[in-house]
Amino acid sequence: MKNRIQSHLLLLISTLLLGTGFLNNQFKVAEQKWFQNHQQDTESLVIGRMVKAKRDGIFSTGGLISFIQSVPIT
């Protein structure tokens, strides 16, 4: 019983430390500029895949993610 409580406590503390370190960039592993740009790049991949699935079907290109680039309107 004591080992189980210790294991759960260790899991909770580890999750809190690692979660706050990732979400808030608490340990300053990456520069803030990189952290913000990384999120935008990832979001464009997901949105690109959603647009392609709506246009060409969900299994187009084997279900792999796509990238949408801005195209100038002429």
N, C-alpha and C positions, 0 to 999 in steps of 0.2 A: 504494500500500500504506500509506503514511504517513497519507494523508487518511482512509483507511478506519479505521485504528486510532484516529485523533483523533475521528472521528464516533462510533464505538462508545463511546469513553471519555466524550464529551460526553453521549451518551444515558444511560449508566450513572449519571453524576453527577447529571444532571437528574432522572432517575427517583428516585434515592435522596433528593434534597433535597425534591422535591415530594411524594413518597410519605410521608416522615416528617412533613412539614409538615401533610399532610391527616390522617393516621392519629392523630397525637399532638397535633394543634392546636398545633404547636410555635411558630408565628409569632403566636399569640394573636389571630388575625383575628376569631374569634367568642368570645363568652363561654362558659365551660364549661357553664353551665346550658342555654343554647340548643343547644349541641352534643349534649347528652344527650337533650333533649326531641325534637330533630329525628330522632334515630334511632328513638325510640319511635313517632313519628307514621308514619314510613316503614314500619316493621315492621307496624303495624296495617293499612295499606293492602294489603300483600302477603298477610297472613293473612286479611283480609276477602275478597280475591279467591279464595283457595284454598277458603274455606268456601262461597262462592257457587258456585264451579265444581263442588264436590262435590254441592251441593244441587240446582242447576238445570241443570247441564251446563257443559262447558268454554267453549262459545260463547255462553252467556247474556250479555246486555247487550253484545254485540259483542266480548267478550273484554277489556273495559276493567276497570281495577281498581275495587274497591269499598271501602267503609269500614264497619267493624263498630263499633257503639256499644254500650255496656253497657246492658242493659235490666233494670230491677228485676224480680225474681221476686216474684210476688204469690201 
